[in-house]
Amino acid sequence: MSIDTIKTDILIVGAGPSGCMLANTLIEAGKDVLLIDKHNFPRHKPCAGGLTPKTVNLLPFNINHLKQHDSEKMLFKFTNGKTVDLNHIEGACKMVVREDFDNYFFDYVTSKGAKYLNNKIISVDDLNNKINVKTNKQDINCNFLIGADGANSTVRRLTTNLNFKNPVFAFEGLIDKKACKANIPTKFVFNKLGYGWVFPKNDHYNIGIGNLVYDPSQPKPKKKDLFKFAQEELGTDEIRDITGFPIGTEGLDYIPSSKKIYLVGDAAGLAETLLGEGIYNAVVSAKYLGDAIVSSATHDEVFNKYTNFLVGMKKELSLYNRGSKILYKKQRLSYWMLKLFFGKKFMDGYSEGKTLSEIIKGKYPFPSI
């Protein structure tokens, strides 16, 4: 082993919300944790920046200083032009700017003792007793390797056969409020394959379009579609900071390939296909994996506990998949469902911090943490 080799108990690749949530759980239990990321912080992160209350409830810190809007009002618009207006005093979504949120979370866990390196991984060797990870700067020797590196996960590519066959793709950008025709609430505009969104922040809107239902006969969204959406919904096409990005939604096929190597969040394809929420499943999967590592004496125990969690997660994702097929492919039915009965139940449930399984089935989908 060369003098450039670093030893750590747990190596986490990716220092976004899932990586930082995992690091926090492990650091609080006294574990030796090393975070690596190909970016330095603060860094730009394409994301609408909506945190559901169930996400906020899991975080180890208060987000009031980061929050820029509470979505007490949400507007859902269908292809026939009809809208459903839903309201809740608590708000179904807490709006943050992802760069600020991620940077705060990163500073929070590194201040508590998580070490950090700005590295890119090149290869992974799963040895009998240890894992050796080669990066662009040095080798890292660890007991556990965790891929928290998003939908384009390098850890997933190097250590599993999981390939996202029909990747979900989105474009987003920012529009200054002073350029818009009116004050717009949190808004979803549905089409046959997905939706456009308008998320209010302090001085701007985060807007975007994405495909959530795969249809090989239909084209993927393009940048020009974002300009058209902005003109139709906000009366302007003065968009800045446009970014295209994938969303990892094919987690039904994820099975850990090793009892020492795991994926969390979008790296494992755990984002949902109904409204494209990824942050909750990122932090809850990280929390469960962290607790499994902390509470287990062997690699076998960790594997059994995390795969048990994944059983519940896959049931939750399947529920979202069924809902998305109804929402996007049967819009007339979806409109009346939201209008007459499900909309209020959905808005109330999300605002109260419930999962979709709790809203529909009255049952929490995951094992007790």
C-alpha positions as semicolon CSV with decimal commas, in nm:
position;residue;x (nm);y (nm);z (nm)
1;M;0,000;0,000;0,000
2;S;0,152;0,334;-0,104
3;I;0,215;0,626;0,133
4;D;-0,054;0,815;-0,058
5;T;-0,325;0,573;0,054
6;I;-0,583;0,710;0,298
7;K;-0,759;0,479;0,542
8;T;-1,113;0,543;0,662
9;D;-1,399;0,337;0,800
10;I;-1,671;0,474;0,570
11;L;-1,615;0,648;0,237
12;I;-1,912;0,846;0,101
13;V;-1,893;0,957;-0,261
14;G;-2,110;1,266;-0,311
15;A;-2,161;1,545;-0,058
16;G;-2,518;1,645;-0,147
17;P;-2,816;1,590;0,086
18;S;-2,794;1,209;0,088
19;G;-2,419;1,204;0,145
20;C;-2,437;1,468;0,417
21;M;-2,735;1,300;0,586
22;L;-2,543;0,974;0,596
23;A;-2,230;1,146;0,721
24;N;-2,424;1,320;0,998
25;T;-2,581;0,994;1,118
26;L;-2,243;0,822;1,127
27;I;-2,049;1,111;1,281
28;E;-2,302;1,137;1,564
29;A;-2,228;0,770;1,641
30;G;-1,855;0,831;1,648
31;K;-1,772;0,672;1,313
32;D;-1,474;0,767;1,097
33;V;-1,622;0,925;0,783
34;L;-1,465;1,063;0,467
35;L;-1,672;1,254;0,211
36;I;-1,541;1,303;-0,141
37;D;-1,701;1,505;-0,419
38;K;-1,585;1,614;-0,763
39;H;-1,701;1,968;-0,678
40;N;-1,594;2,211;-0,411
41;F;-1,864;2,384;-0,208
42;P;-2,055;2,603;-0,261
43;R;-2,139;2,466;-0,603
44;H;-2,429;2,500;-0,846
45;K;-2,689;2,226;-0,822
46;P;-2,977;2,208;-1,070
47;C;-3,288;2,140;-0,864
48;A;-3,622;2,312;-0,810
49;G;-3,540;2,341;-0,439
50;G;-3,868;2,223;-0,286
51;L;-3,846;2,043;0,048
52;T;-4,158;1,859;0,162
53;P;-4,236;1,871;0,536
54;K;-4,149;1,501;0,570
55;T;-3,802;1,591;0,442
56;V;-3,769;1,885;0,679
57;N;-3,870;1,661;0,971
58;L;-3,573;1,431;0,904
59;L;-3,307;1,702;0,881
60;P;-3,072;1,749;1,177
61;F;-3,110;2,129;1,170
62;N;-3,374;2,398;1,140
63;I;-3,417;2,543;0,788
64;N;-3,598;2,867;0,878
65;H;-3,296;3,078;0,783
66;L;-3,282;2,902;0,442
67;K;-3,654;2,894;0,362
68;Q;-3,771;3,146;0,101
69;H;-4,136;3,048;0,058
70;D;-4,406;2,827;0,210
71;S;-4,636;2,672;-0,049
72;E;-4,961;2,733;0,136
73;K;-5,124;2,756;-0,205
74;M;-5,055;2,516;-0,491
75;L;-5,207;2,534;-0,837
76;F;-5,237;2,226;-1,059
77;K;-5,308;2,290;-1,428
78;F;-5,409;2,020;-1,677
79;T;-5,379;1,990;-2,055
80;N;-5,741;2,103;-2,102
81;G;-5,656;2,432;-1,927
82;K;-5,858;2,354;-1,616
83;T;-5,696;2,409;-1,279
84;V;-5,728;2,279;-0,925
85;D;-5,636;2,517;-0,643
86;L;-5,524;2,349;-0,319
87;N;-5,444;2,522;0,009
88;H;-5,304;2,440;0,352
89;I;-5,187;2,677;0,623
90;E;-4,865;2,480;0,685
91;G;-4,769;2,456;0,318
92;A;-4,693;2,137;0,126
93;C;-4,345;2,251;0,025
94;K;-4,071;2,464;0,179
95;M;-3,876;2,649;-0,088
96;V;-3,499;2,682;-0,061
97;V;-3,220;2,761;-0,306
98;R;-3,037;2,432;-0,349
99;E;-2,690;2,587;-0,360
100;D;-2,752;2,751;-0,021
101;F;-2,916;2,442;0,131
102;D;-2,643;2,204;0,012
103;N;-2,364;2,435;0,123
104;Y;-2,516;2,475;0,470
105;F;-2,559;2,098;0,507
106;F;-2,200;2,042;0,391
107;D;-2,062;2,297;0,638
108;Y;-2,280;2,145;0,912
109;V;-2,139;1,793;0,880
110;T;-1,777;1,894;0,818
111;S;-1,788;2,116;1,127
112;K;-1,899;1,808;1,324
113;G;-1,599;1,604;1,211
114;A;-1,666;1,461;0,866
115;K;-1,349;1,485;0,659
116;Y;-1,370;1,602;0,297
117;L;-1,163;1,569;-0,019
118;N;-1,226;1,723;-0,360
119;N;-1,159;1,403;-0,559
120;K;-1,299;1,204;-0,849
121;I;-1,311;0,825;-0,824
122;I;-1,156;0,622;-1,103
123;S;-1,189;0,257;-0,998
124;V;-1,312;0,033;-0,717
125;D;-1,165;-0,298;-0,600
126;D;-1,387;-0,497;-0,363
127;L;-1,129;-0,704;-0,176
128;N;-1,181;-0,978;0,082
129;N;-1,158;-0,754;0,388
130;K;-1,140;-0,400;0,252
131;I;-1,243;-0,188;-0,043
132;N;-0,977;0,003;-0,234
133;V;-1,092;0,312;-0,423
134;K;-0,857;0,480;-0,666
135;T;-0,916;0,852;-0,718
136;N;-0,748;1,113;-0,935
137;K;-0,532;1,215;-0,635
138;Q;-0,478;0,913;-0,407
139;D;-0,605;0,571;-0,312
140;I;-0,860;0,533;-0,032
141;N;-0,895;0,215;0,173
142;C;-1,230;0,167;0,352
143;N;-1,466;-0,080;0,518
144;F;-1,780;0,062;0,350
145;L;-1,821;0,249;0,022
146;I;-2,142;0,448;-0,028
147;G;-2,250;0,599;-0,359
148;A;-2,442;0,919;-0,290
149;D;-2,336;1,075;-0,617
150;G;-2,667;1,132;-0,792
151;A;-2,840;1,007;-1,104
152;N;-2,512;0,993;-1,299
153;S;-2,348;0,793;-1,018
154;T;-1,993;0,680;-1,085
155;V;-2,014;0,435;-0,794
156;R;-2,320;0,274;-0,954
157;R;-2,141;0,246;-1,288
158;L;-1,827;0,094;-1,137
159;T;-1,986;-0,149;-0,891
160;T;-2,327;-0,262;-1,023
161;N;-2,506;-0,372;-1,338
162;L;-2,787;-0,122;-1,276
163;N;-2,835;0,093;-1,582
164;F;-3,111;0,352;-1,611
165;K;-3,276;0,240;-1,933
166;N;-3,524;0,526;-1,969
167;P;-3,369;0,817;-1,781
168;V;-3,593;1,101;-1,672
169;F;-3,460;1,435;-1,789
170;A;-3,545;1,793;-1,697
171;F;-3,451;2,152;-1,781
172;E;-3,469;2,433;-1,529
173;G;-3,385;2,801;-1,510
174;L;-3,440;3,116;-1,306
175;I;-3,664;3,412;-1,385
176;D;-3,646;3,737;-1,190
177;K;-3,983;3,830;-1,042
178;K;-3,959;4,183;-1,177
179;A;-3,971;4,039;-1,532
180;C;-4,301;3,856;-1,475
181;K;-4,657;3,959;-1,547
182;A;-4,796;3,865;-1,205
183;N;-4,726;3,707;-0,870
184;I;-4,748;3,330;-0,927
185;P;-4,803;3,067;-0,654
186;T;-4,637;2,726;-0,651
187;K;-4,763;2,573;-0,974
188;F;-4,754;2,242;-1,158
189;V;-4,859;2,229;-1,524
190;F;-4,919;1,873;-1,640
191;N;-4,873;1,723;-1,985
192;K;-4,891;1,364;-2,112
193;L;-4,534;1,277;-2,013
194;G;-4,469;1,494;-1,710
195;Y;-4,499;1,850;-1,595
196;G;-4,367;2,200;-1,583
197;W;-4,321;2,377;-1,252
198;V;-4,308;2,728;-1,114
199;F;-4,150;2,748;-0,767
200;P;-4,144;3,092;-0,600
201;K;-3,832;3,214;-0,417
202;N;-3,756;3,554;-0,260
203;D;-3,674;3,748;-0,575
204;H;-3,711;3,492;-0,853
205;Y;-3,894;3,185;-0,975
206;N;-3,733;2,850;-1,037
207;I;-3,910;2,710;-1,343
208;G;-3,861;2,383;-1,522
209;I;-4,000;2,106;-1,739
210;G;-3,943;1,733;-1,716
211;N;-4,058;1,398;-1,851
212;L;-4,161;1,155;-1,576
213;V;-4,341;0,889;-1,785
214;Y;-4,140;0,712;-2,053
215;D;-4,289;0,697;-2,401
216;P;-4,049;0,603;-2,683
217;S;-4,276;0,767;-2,940
218;Q;-4,246;1,107;-2,772
219;P;-3,941;1,338;-2,775
220;K;-3,760;1,431;-2,457
221;P;-3,795;1,792;-2,340
222;K;-3,563;2,045;-2,500
223;K;-3,434;2,384;-2,395
224;K;-3,669;2,556;-2,642
225;D;-3,963;2,395;-2,459
226;L;-3,855;2,570;-2,139
227;F;-3,866;2,910;-2,312
228;K;-4,213;2,834;-2,446
229;F;-4,332;2,726;-2,101
230;A;-4,195;3,043;-1,941
231;Q;-4,371;3,264;-2,196
232;E;-4,703;3,085;-2,149
233;E;-4,702;3,076;-1,769
234;L;-4,507;3,387;-1,666
235;G;-4,531;3,613;-1,970
236;T;-4,156;3,630;-2,027
237;D;-3,874;3,422;-2,170
238;E;-3,598;3,608;-1,984
239;I;-3,450;3,294;-1,829
240;R;-3,105;3,274;-1,676
241;D;-2,887;2,991;-1,546
242;I;-3,053;2,723;-1,760
243;T;-2,940;2,371;-1,675
244;G;-3,036;2,027;-1,800
245;F;-3,014;1,736;-1,559
246;P;-3,123;1,373;-1,510
247;I;-3,341;1,241;-1,226
248;G;-3,278;0,889;-1,095
249;T;-3,616;0,709;-1,093
250;E;-3,545;0,343;-1,171
251;G;-3,478;0,217;-0,820
252;L;-3,715;-0,080;-0,849
253;D;-3,423;-0,267;-1,007
254;Y;-3,165;-0,175;-0,741
255;I;-3,015;-0,457;-0,535
256;P;-2,688;-0,397;-0,344
257;S;-2,409;-0,575;-0,529
258;S;-2,191;-0,618;-0,221
259;K;-2,233;-0,623;0,156
260;K;-1,972;-0,346;0,171
261;I;-2,097;-0,121;-0,112
262;Y;-2,432;0,062;-0,116
263;L;-2,618;0,330;-0,309
264;V;-2,855;0,592;-0,168
265;G;-3,084;0,854;-0,318
266;D;-3,077;0,924;-0,692
267;A;-2,767;0,706;-0,730
268;A;-2,993;0,411;-0,648
269;G;-3,279;0,550;-0,859
270;L;-3,497;0,634;-0,559
271;A;-3,660;0,955;-0,689
272;E;-4,035;0,921;-0,747
273;T;-4,220;0,961;-1,078
274;L;-4,537;1,139;-0,966
275;L;-4,395;1,486;-0,901
276;G;-4,025;1,409;-0,933
277;E;-3,940;1,444;-0,564
278;G;-3,593;1,312;-0,491
279;I;-3,461;1,481;-0,177
280;Y;-3,686;1,299;0,071
281;N;-3,597;0,955;-0,060
282;A;-3,233;1,062;-0,067
283;V;-3,221;1,162;0,299
284;V;-3,446;0,882;0,428
285;S;-3,240;0,615;0,249
286;A;-2,921;0,770;0,386
287;K;-3,068;0,779;0,737
288;Y;-3,167;0,412;0,722
289;L;-2,831;0,303;0,585
290;G;-2,647;0,507;0,846
291;D;-2,853;0,356;1,126
292;A;-2,797;0,008;0,982
293;I;-2,420;0,059;0,988
294;V;-2,425;0,206;1,339
295;S;-2,645;-0,066;1,489
296;S;-2,483;-0,367;1,322
297;A;-2,187;-0,580;1,427
298;T;-2,130;-0,741;1,086
299;H;-2,157;-0,664;0,715
300;D;-2,433;-0,926;0,693
301;E;-2,645;-0,734;0,946
302;V;-2,602;-0,408;0,755
303;F;-2,700;-0,578;0,430
304;N;-3,012;-0,738;0,583
305;K;-3,131;-0,415;0,745
306;Y;-3,079;-0,197;0,438
307;T;-3,236;-0,446;0,197
308;N;-3,534;-0,468;0,434
309;F;-3,567;-0,091;0,406
310;L;-3,544;-0,118;0,026
311;V;-3,843;-0,355;0,024
312;G;-4,055;-0,077;0,172
313;M;-3,899;0,186;-0,052
314;K;-3,978;-0,016;-0,365
315;K;-4,341;-0,050;-0,255
316;E;-4,352;0,327;-0,213
317;L;-4,195;0,383;-0,555
318;S;-4,442;0,140;-0,714
319;L;-4,727;0,339;-0,562
320;Y;-4,586;0,657;-0,715
321;N;-4,544;0,482;-1,051
322;R;-4,909;0,377;-1,055
323;G;-5,016;0,727;-0,960
324;S;-4,804;0,886;-1,232
325;K;-4,957;0,670;-1,503
326;I;-5,302;0,786;-1,398
327;L;-5,202;1,149;-1,353
328;Y;-5,027;1,192;-1,687
329;K;-5,205;0,943;-1,912
330;K;-5,562;0,992;-1,785
331;Q;-5,580;1,362;-1,726
332;R;-5,957;1,399;-1,734
333;L;-5,986;1,140;-1,457
334;S;-5,695;1,298;-1,268
335;Y;-5,855;1,641;-1,280
336;W;-6,181;1,519;-1,127
337;M;-5,998;1,310;-0,867
338;L;-5,803;1,614;-0,749
339;K;-6,104;1,842;-0,778
340;L;-6,356;1,628;-0,591
341;F;-6,175;1,431;-0,323
342;F;-5,808;1,333;-0,356
343;G;-5,665;1,684;-0,391
344;K;-5,748;1,792;-0,036
345;K;-5,631;1,458;0,106
346;F;-5,306;1,490;-0,089
347;M;-5,244;1,852;0,012
348;D;-5,326;1,788;0,377
349;G;-5,111;1,476;0,390
350;Y;-4,806;1,635;0,232
351;S;-4,840;1,947;0,450
352;E;-4,857;1,725;0,759
353;G;-4,537;1,543;0,663
354;K;-4,686;1,212;0,548
355;T;-4,555;0,972;0,287
356;L;-4,775;0,870;-0,005
357;S;-4,835;0,529;0,157
358;E;-4,958;0,701;0,473
359;I;-5,186;0,929;0,272
360;I;-5,341;0,648;0,067
361;K;-5,306;0,340;0,288
362;G;-5,262;0,491;0,634
363;K;-4,939;0,297;0,682
364;Y;-4,575;0,413;0,709
365;P;-4,385;0,220;0,439
366;F;-4,049;0,171;0,611
367;P;-3,928;-0,029;0,914
368;S;-3,882;0,160;1,240
369;I;-3,556;0,357;1,250
